[in-house]
Structure formats: C-alpha cells, structure tokens
Amino acid sequence: MKLGGGLESEELRVRQSILYTVGRICDEEAQKQQHEHHVRARPPMSKEAMALLADLVYKQSEVMATELQFFARHANRKIIKTEDVTLLARKQPNLVAIPSYLFKCNTLMLRFV
C-alpha cells in the first residue's frame, strides 16, 4: 500500500465534490436563464469547461487556505478565525459584503451558544 494513499483518495473526493457543485451551479444558472425571457441567452457550459472551472476552484481554494494559515500564524494563533477570512476577502472587490455577513453569522451563532 502506498503511503499517503488515503490523502490521494481524499483529494479525489474533494475534487469530485467540487466538480459536482460547479455542475449544479451551472445547471441552476441555465435554468434561471430559461425563465428570464428578457435577458440575452447565455451559451451553455460544456463538460470540459465545467471540469476546468472546478479545477480552478480547487487550486484557488488551496491558495486561499495557505494565505489564511499565514494570517493566523502572523497573529500568533493556531486557529484560523473570521478576522483572517476578512483579511482575505479585502483583496477581492466583489467580496466586500463578506465582513458584514460574517459579523451577522457570528452574532447569530453566539445567541445559540
């Protein structure tokens, strides 16, 4: 048995889950398009394009995970916290709403603890 074989199969499961999720999102967007007659038709995504997009999502997740670890380590913490995610989100202009969303989630979670 290969050392790390479990890690390889875990990575494969994660990649398959991402591919499935990307496919579902693409299908849902295509369904929305069918109901919006006033919107210009969008071309459907090929299976190859979905697979490439899923691979891009996986690789970007790896980069973000590394950056989150660096942020936590820089703050002398062993646990990644919401502040780290907020720092990561600031680099993405389209994710500006993330910090306020995280604050709302934390507030709701504290009510149930």
Phi, psi and omega in degrees: 000138181283135176291132181087004179301326177295323178293321179295318180291327176294317178298319179298318178297319179295315180299319179294321178296318179295316179300316179299314182294317177300317178299317179297316180298315179299317179296318179296319178295322177295321178295319178301318182299322181296332182270348181254088185289333183280351181266140178299135183298136177263143178290143178291156179271137176284162177299323180295319179295320177297318180295319179294319177297318178298320178295321177298317178299317180298312182295321178294324177296322177298316179297315181295321179298318178296315180297320178298320178297319178295318179299314180296316180297320179298327179272012180058040177242153177260354182240135176281128182245176182298331177299323180293319178294322177297318177299319179294319183292334182296339179283349183245106182303329181282357179250025183301327183284349183303311182303317180290325177296316179297321179298317179297317180297316180297320179297316179295318181295323180294331179294330184267356181273000000 
